[in-house]
Amino acid sequence: MDFPTLNTGAVLQYPTVKVRRFRNVAVRFVDGSEQRFRQCGGVVRAWMVRLEKLTGDELVRVAAFLKAQGGRSRTFSFTDPFDDVTYEGCHLGEDDSQWSLAEQEKGLAVVWIHKTGG
């Protein structure tokens, strides 16, 4: 399943945020020394997808996609609008996403998409 596009062909609206980072863990021992290591292989990518004032058909597509995802357990493809690379195995960020897709042209969705590794 692919993340839905708008009627314009875009996957998000501006302003937006794109993040690239590594997950690191630091363990502090009783003697005060520390050991640091990477928690997962590869970079963690995240995109903030902001959608507002959606048309009726856009609203239906986005709402159906969000409902079908049912949280972070399902993965999907997402094409990065900055470099046009399609990333497989993406998932929604539960804790930092919100949506109110009730009314045509007033719907709002702010969804974080995460891709770990690769």
C-alpha positions in Angstrom: 0.0 0.0 0.0 1.3 3.5 -0.8 0.7 6.7 1.1 -2.2 8.6 -0.7 -1.4 11.5 -2.9 -3.4 14.7 -3.3 -5.2 15.8 -6.5 -2.0 17.8 -7.3 0.1 14.6 -7.1 1.8 15.9 -3.9 2.0 13.8 -0.7 2.2 16.7 1.7 1.7 20.4 2.0 4.2 23.0 3.3 5.4 23.8 5.9 6.9 20.4 6.6 9.8 18.8 8.4 12.2 16.1 7.3 14.5 14.5 9.9 17.5 12.1 9.6 19.1 10.8 12.8 20.7 7.8 14.4 19.3 6.1 17.5 22.0 5.8 20.1 21.9 4.5 23.6 24.2 5.5 26.5 24.6 3.1 29.4 26.2 4.6 32.6 27.9 2.2 34.9 28.2 2.4 38.7 31.8 3.6 38.4 30.6 6.6 36.4 31.9 5.3 33.0 29.7 5.2 30.0 29.3 2.9 27.0 27.5 4.2 23.9 26.2 2.2 21.0 23.8 2.4 18.1 20.4 0.9 18.9 19.5 0.1 15.3 21.4 -0.2 12.1 21.2 2.7 9.6 19.6 6.1 9.7 16.1 6.8 11.1 14.1 9.0 8.7 10.9 10.9 9.6 8.7 13.2 7.6 5.9 15.4 9.0 3.0 15.2 6.6 0.7 18.2 7.0 -2.5 18.2 5.1 -5.3 20.8 5.4 -8.3 22.1 3.5 -8.7 18.8 1.7 -11.3 18.3 -1.0 -13.9 15.6 -0.6 -12.1 12.9 -2.6 -8.8 13.7 -1.0 -10.4 13.5 2.4 -11.9 10.1 1.6 -8.5 8.7 0.4 -6.5 10.0 3.4 -9.2 8.9 5.9 -9.3 5.4 4.4 -5.6 5.1 4.4 -5.3 6.2 8.1 -8.1 3.8 9.1 -6.5 0.9 7.2 -3.2 1.5 9.0 -4.6 0.9 12.4 -1.5 2.3 14.2 2.2 1.4 13.7 1.9 -2.3 13.0 1.3 -2.0 9.2 3.9 -0.7 6.8 3.5 1.2 3.5 5.5 2.9 0.8 6.3 6.6 1.0 7.9 8.7 -1.7 10.1 11.4 -0.2 9.0 14.7 -1.9 12.5 16.2 -1.4 14.5 13.6 -3.4 11.8 11.5 -5.1 13.1 8.3 -3.5 10.4 5.7 -2.5 11.0 4.1 0.9 9.4 0.7 1.6 8.5 -0.4 5.2 7.4 3.0 6.5 5.0 3.3 9.4 2.9 6.0 11.1 4.2 7.5 14.3 1.4 7.0 16.8 2.5 9.4 19.5 3.1 12.4 17.4 0.3 12.2 14.9 -3.1 13.9 14.9 -6.0 14.1 12.5 -9.4 15.6 12.3 -10.8 14.5 8.9 -14.5 15.2 9.5 -15.4 18.0 7.2 -14.7 18.7 3.5 -12.2 21.5 3.0 -11.6 21.8 6.7 -10.0 18.5 7.3 -6.6 18.6 9.0 -4.0 15.9 9.3 -0.6 16.1 10.8 1.0 12.7 10.5 4.6 11.6 11.1 5.9 8.9 8.9 9.0 6.9 10.1 11.4 4.7 8.3 14.1 2.9 10.2 17.3 1.6 8.5 18.2 1.6 4.9 
